[in-house]
Structure formats: C-alpha cells, structure tokens
Amino acid sequence: MCAATSPIDCHSLPDAAGHFGQFGGVYVPETLMTALQELTAAYEQAKADPLYRAELRHHLKEFAGRPTELYYAERLTTHCGGAKIFFKREDLLHTGAHKINNAIGQVLLAIRMGKKRIIAETGAGQHGVATAAVCAKFGLQCVIYMGAVDMERQALNVFRMRLMGAEVRGVEAGQKTLKDAVNEAMRDWVTNVRDTHYILGSALGAHPYPMMVRDFHRVIGQEAKEQIIAREGRLPDEIVACVGGGSNAIGVFFDFLQEATVKLIGVEAGGRGIKLGEHAARFEGGKLGVLQGSKTYILQNPDGQIELTHSVSAGLDYAAIGPEHAYYRDIGRIGYAYATDDEVMETFQLVSRLEGIIPALESTHAIVEGLKRAKALPKDKIVLINLSGRGDKDVNQVAKMLGVKLF
C-alpha cells in the first residue's frame, strides 16, 4: 500500500474521473471537455501500444540522453558529516532538466492525434526550452507563453527557445509569472483546439495531465531505484525533491511510494519567509480550491482570490500544487518542507564550490533540505536528492543578486 494510513493502491490512481481522493478532477470550460476526452482516450491507447512505448524509449535514449547517472556527492557528504548524499542527475539531460521526458512523451502523442501546432507555458524556461527542442526535432509549430517577469530573469532560456524556432509570447497580465502564462496558454487552446495540442509542463491542471506528466517522469524513480540498489545494495533512507507543480518530485517518488522504509520529502519555495505574498509554499497556509482545471491546495484569500507569490526560482513561483502531491500529503505518505531564498542562495554557491556542479535554483531548494536531513542522520544512512536541472540559466540572476557585474 502507499501508506500505512491508506488502503488505496497508488497504481490505481487517479480514478476514471481524474481524482486523487478529493483532489484533481476536471474543472475547465465546456469548450475544452471534448479536447480533454480526446486526449485521455489517445493517451490510454498510446500507453498500451508497444510501438509507442518503444518509440518513446528510443527518443529518451538517443535525443534526451537517458539513463541519467546517480552521483555520489562525496565532498558534500564530508561537509555535512552525516548520511551519504547522492544526486539523481537529471541536469545532464538534453536541454538541461527533467522537462524533456514529458515533452517527448507528449509531442509523440500530439503527432498520433494529428496535431500540427504545439503550445506550452513556462516559468523557469526549462519546459519551454524542452518543448521548443522537440518541436524543432519533429517539425511542429511552437508557441510558448511566459510571464514578462520570468522572461526578464530567464532571458537566456528565452533566447534558446527562439533559436530553436519557437515563438515566445510575453504575458503582461497579473503578476506576470507562471500562473498568468498558464492562463494565456489555456485561452489559446480554447480558441485553437482543433489543430493545437497543449503540452502542459507540470503534474497539475485538469485530468489527464497530472497522470500523464507523472507517467512520463516515472522513469526518474525507476532508474534511481535500480541504480541505488546496484551501487549500495539497498534502497535509500530518504528521497528529497523540489516541488513547484510537482513533476520532477512525483517522477522520482512514485516508484518508492510502496516502499515503507523510504521517507519522501518535497520542498516548496519559502521565498522571503512565510508571510502573505512572500512565498509559494502551498502547504504553509494554502487552502483547498480550484485553479486552472484542478482541485488542490492553493494560496488564496478568504474570498477565493489567488494570493501573490514569490520565489527566487521562477519554476517554483506558483500558487497551486499538483493534486497527487496534495493527496499523498493528506494521507501522510509524503512530507513537505520549504527552503527560503537566502538558504537557496547560500546552498547554490556551496554546491558549485564543493562538487563542481551548478544546480538550478529550483533544484537547490531540494538540496537545502537534503543537506539538513543528511546532517541529522548517521553515516550509514542514504539521502537521495533529485537534481532536476542545471543552473546555467540562473547564473546571470544569481550574479545580479550577489552584486557581481558580469560585463
């Protein structure tokens, strides 16, 4: 079972209506219902098709670069003085993050459905870059929506998307971040649903997206389980991953959910601290509600209006969390913590200096908590941290925050 408190087999989730317990579901305009039903049917057919699965494995290997390595962070382990620390190196994938797993899976699905135009949203830019890359590879039209604030702090990724032929549309509405980019992508999809597929980038939104995105990222945990057993002869004691919408985290967690000895910890964005409008930690003050197609925990005021959010990392700066995460948190199977901007900035530099690896700011949230856990555990324990992306995209932003002039 997924947890001692739950009789539900995690492989049975979501149900046919897309629910994880009380979370998830389909809350969209009527104009999108047919498209979502078509997508659900196409996905169910595709995942049962050996040819589709073989093609997906082929492109994950040849184009994305799977399997990714399991890396022993020896100097960080010595620095912490406790448990062994391992990184699952999703940062080594083509385009620089785990996002390519889902982008390949969904673009192959879009081609099966006869869709010639692809849209996507992006915050940190890594999902946008991955989508632009797969569209270039398969010759599809590509439009990426991105908040204007995120475009400024992730200018390098904007240029990368445009180099690969994508049209990047800046969003000036709202807070000009990820939530607003999702809104614009959904408006586009409603208007152009006949010839357009929306490659949603995280494990959120209306069914079947949380299920599909989880399934495309399960490869992370499947590989990690095989690799840690081959390396250490046993499972890790704890696994830590950052959580925005939750795609990399549910990907690495899912195949360990039934392993009762393995503690799972998701790490949200604590921003400047847990004060109104200063963070994006949905389990620290969030309430049950509906946002962008799904019922989950949302940062909202008593009137149901979405609160402002903040994070140093664009990819975690989102007011809602994926419904599957909400479910496992409520039944007690996955624990959640948060890391502040200050902790992330310090750890970003520490990992770069000690390991020669520059982690994405999103991934650094997981490392902050992973180092805390390692310090608290004895040396015979193992902490596995999902290094979901590399930090090349963040170097200009970090330099600016540190007062370093690059040019």
Buried (B, 14 or more C-beta within 10 A) or exposed (E): BBBEEBEBEBEEBBEEEBBBBEBBBBBBEEEBEEBBEEBBEBBEEBBEEEEBEEBBEEBBEEBBEBBBEBBBBEBBBEBBEBBBBBBBBBBBBBBBBBBBBBBBBBBBBBBBBEBEBBBBBBBBBBBBBBBBBBBBBBEBBBBBBBBBBBBEBBBBBBEBBEEBBBEBBBBEEBBBBBBBBBBBBBEBBBEBBEEBBBBBBBBBBBBBBBBBBBBBBBBBBBBBBEBBEEEBEEBBBBBBBBBBBBBBBBBBBBBBBBEEEBBBBBBBBBBBEEEEEBBBBBBBBBEEBBBBBBBBBBBBEEEEEBBBBBBBBBBBBBBBBBBBBBBBBBBEBBBBBBBBBBBBBEBBBBBBEBBEBBBBBBBBBBBBBBBBBBEEBEEEBBBBBBBBBBBBBBBBBBEEBEEEEEE
